[in-house]
Amino acid sequence: MSIKNLLIEMKNMSELMVDLAYSAVLFNSIEAAEEVLTLENRVNAMNYEIKKESLVAARSYEDAEKLTALLEIAEAAESMANAAKDLADLVIKGIKPHPVFKMVMEESDKMITRLGVVEESDLANKTLGELFLANRTGMRVIAIRRGESWIYGPDKNTMILANDNLLLKGTDEGAELLRKLASAACSLEDIPEELEDED
């Protein structure tokens, strides 16, 4: 894998880890916390690969100077991953978050929520690409709990099934819309394909 692709993967993975770590603490989820630890090992391995590739690619002092900036970005992504691991470790160790933490999360402009999809919901048996949830509600699916397994970092081809539990990040308004959709209290036809701009 090229340095560019490794950096893209590291960026995406470290962002996912932060969201998962906050979710793990908020919902006291051992499974999400353990996944953060697994992902942290992968980020560390990718940072090591970037260092090796950089050493091979540097043929002059000028090359080395240019590659140093990329190495700094990789180090920053690994630092984010390490911070997410520290949060996840709290859950693994059984340390309960202070009530202020939940208040802080609720006051944040981006909230994390989870909800279950009923069989009658318009979300069931559709891909994320078909649903345009980010456009319609401003909410992004971080992960899907399906039975005993998890799907992390789902993409546009990921199918939502009945009885899936979704972990999402976005606004209060978007979360409320998705609660209605997931519980079949409203249909996709009731929601425009794009969020209206507020004046």
Summary of the structure (lengths in Angstrom):
residues: 199
radius of gyration: 19.3
end to end distance: 45.5
largest distance: 63.4
contacts: 606
relative contact order: 0.14
helix: 59%
strand: 14%
